[in-house]
Each structure stands twice: as structure tokens, then as C-alpha cells.
Amino acid sequence: MPKIKLYSQNLASNLDILAKKAGGKEKLIAVLKDNAYGHGLSVFAPKAASLGIVHAITREAKEALEIEEFFQDVIVLSEHKEVFFKHPKIIFAVNEFEALKNVPSGARIALKVDTGMHRNGIKSDEIEDACAIISQKKLSLHSIFTHFRSADEISGEFFWQRKNFDEIKVKYADISKRYSLPKVYFHSCNSAALLRCNKFDEDFARVGIAMYGYCDLPEVFGKFELKPVLELFAKRVSTKELKIGQRVGYGGMFTANKNMISSLYDVGYSDGILRYDGKAKLKTTNKSLILGRVSMDSMSINSDEEEISIFNDATVWAKHFNTISYDILVKLNARIAREFV
Ligand SMILES: *Cc1c(COP(=O)(O)O)cnc(C)c1O
């Protein structure tokens, strides 16, 4: 069966780079949504904690419960499950004004504000009413946060959104006094935003992709020595010699131009790798050619190694498929065994 190796040293080194930018590991919130970007939530969370991470984010409440023992707190991004509202470590993101009305009193929340991405979040002019509800229902407001739509692009949009968020901070300072609400934390940066900041001055940064070893920022923002944490391996099933002119796999998409070795390996698109169509060249980590179309549970490769590394850098596959590394990583099937080395 295919397997995934995760490299502790690479993770440790990525976290050091991010902690240096943020001003300490305690300022990082590890984004562990979607099975820790395909790295495996149950193995990744304790490892991140052992390397000094104390805050985490998940998408679902169920994931938060699975890992809360390792962290001081876990923010749940997009699910409100009533049974967990009293759970002391779980903080629920409130993504729209209406949702505030349904949160039971006493719950811990993080308030998402819309500063220009227009995906979700309460509007700037709803903050006063939101504070009134928070105060009246005695909600415990952990933080106010936002998300950038263009953090990884050279454009003024990042600064425009940051300015909008700064205005919200000032506004909250004023309103909170009037409603006797406590000081809260503020966070807006994802990986790209944190890495491009010259002077990070918020309470937390929410880091996903850079922790896993990737950053697609244009080089003008600097070079960061991030190292991919994940490597995908497959096992050899069988080997044969292809004679010149023979074609391999569905549709016979690859034609041998000389006699050559072809082995079948046990990873396919059901394992979550994208279905390579056998057209433009795609190679493994050690530059062996993938021969023809990827099948559901297997693929042919010009190699006879017992175990082959399919990729140790998801950007190779991302480029081939005109997508982003996130997309390649998160799709890796949860049933693949994952192990830190
Ligand atoms: C996924 C996510 C992040 C992490 O983004 P990266 O680009 O992977 O660092 C941060 N904040 C929110 C709200 C997210 O949904």
C-alpha cells in the first residue's frame, strides 16, 4: 500500500522560521483543518504540540475534540455544535451577524469580520450591535479576526484590507469601553501575510501552508527556506519489459520508443492523487517517468525500485495540473498510513 512519511526536522525548521517572523511559537495558531492539509490530523497535532505549538484551528468541532488535549485552545472555523459550547478549550468562529443570536450564553467565540474578501464575516457597521449582544449574552469573546484575499499577490489590496482591519481595532477599543467588554486578541495573517510582513504586530498568525513547507509568494518578498514535510511513497506490484512500440495502460497513452522497464506501483487516483492523463511528461521524485494514464489503484513507472517516492514536493504535481500545492496535499486519502520520521 502507499504510505506517507512526514519529516519532523522539516516541520521543526518551518516552525522556527514562522516563529521568528511572528515573535514566538506562542503567537502561531497551527491551521489543522482538512486532516492537517492531508498530513493526518491524529499524527500531526501531537507532533506540532511537541514542537511548541499551543494554539490550533480546525474546521469541525469533532476534529477539535480529537486534538484539544494537545493545545491550550482550538478555534473551530465553520461549525457550531451546541453540545460543545460549554467545552472550555473550544472557541467557535462566528461568521455572520445572524449566527450571534443563536450562540448560547457563556460560549467562547472568535468574531470574524469582513474587511474586503466578502466571503463571510460581520460588517464593520455591525460591530456595535454585535458587542451589545456579546455583552448581553455574556459571551466570552476570545478574538476578532479577518482573512486577506490577496496576501500572496503583489497588489495594494493587502494594504487596503489591513487598513480596514486597523480601523476595526480602533472601533472595538471605543465600543468595548462603553459595553465594558474586555480586551481581545486580533489576528489577520495567514502564512503568506505573515511572511510578507516586515513588522508583525498582532497577537496571533494563523499558519497553514508554510508550516507544511510551502509558500507561493513572489520572490520580491524574500526567499524562505521552507521544507516540505510530506513525502508520498508507493510499493512495486510487478515489473515487465516493454518492447519497443508497445503501449501501456488505459488508452495506450505511452508508447515505448525503446525496450524499457515498466513496473506497476500501488498508488492511484483513489488514493487522492490527481488522475494524470499520460500526455505532458510527469516524473517521480528521482525523475523516473510515469508511463501512461494513472489508474484507480495503480500506475506504471519506468523503474524497478521496490518502493518509489511519487513526490516530496507537491508543487511538481500542482504545476502539472495548473493548481496549488494545497489542492494536491488535502486530497491525499485519509486511509494512507502516515508516520513521522
Ligand atoms: C486555511 C486558513 C488559514 C491558513 O492559510 P494558509 O494560506 O494555509 O496559511 C488561515 N486562516 C483561515 C481563516 C483559513 O481558513
Ligand as a Chemical Component Dictionary entry (heavy atoms), coordinates in Angstrom:
data_LIG
# 
_chem_comp.id                   LIG 
_chem_comp.type                 NON-POLYMER 
_chem_comp.pdbx_formal_charge   0 
_chem_comp.three_letter_code    LIG 
# 
loop_
_chem_comp_atom.comp_id 
_chem_comp_atom.atom_id 
_chem_comp_atom.alt_atom_id 
_chem_comp_atom.type_symbol 
_chem_comp_atom.charge 
_chem_comp_atom.model_Cartn_x 
_chem_comp_atom.model_Cartn_y 
_chem_comp_atom.model_Cartn_z 
_chem_comp_atom.pdbx_ordinal 
LIG C1 C1 C 0 -6.978 27.977 5.853 1  
LIG C2 C2 C 0 -6.965 29.204 6.616 2  
LIG C3 C3 C 0 -5.736 29.796 7.010 3  
LIG C4 C4 C 0 -4.379 29.269 6.608 4  
LIG O1 O1 O 0 -3.989 29.749 5.348 5  
LIG P1 P1 P 0 -2.538 29.377 4.747 6  
LIG O2 O2 O 0 -2.501 30.108 3.465 7  
LIG O3 O3 O 0 -2.547 27.893 4.543 8  
LIG O4 O4 O 0 -1.530 29.799 5.740 9  
LIG C5 C5 C 0 -5.801 30.920 7.822 10 
LIG N1 N1 N 0 -6.983 31.458 8.188 11 
LIG C6 C6 C 0 -8.169 30.920 7.807 12 
LIG C7 C7 C 0 -9.422 31.576 8.241 13 
LIG C8 C8 C 0 -8.191 29.804 6.998 14 
LIG O5 O5 O 0 -9.372 29.300 6.620 15 
# 
loop_
_chem_comp_bond.comp_id 
_chem_comp_bond.atom_id_1 
_chem_comp_bond.atom_id_2 
_chem_comp_bond.value_order 
_chem_comp_bond.pdbx_ordinal 
LIG C1 C2 SING 1  
LIG C2 C3 SING 2  
LIG C2 C8 DOUB 3  
LIG C3 C4 SING 4  
LIG C3 C5 DOUB 5  
LIG C4 O1 SING 6  
LIG O1 P1 SING 7  
LIG P1 O2 DOUB 8  
LIG P1 O3 SING 9  
LIG P1 O4 SING 10 
LIG C5 N1 SING 11 
LIG N1 C6 DOUB 12 
LIG C6 C7 SING 13 
LIG C6 C8 SING 14 
LIG C8 O5 SING 15 
# 
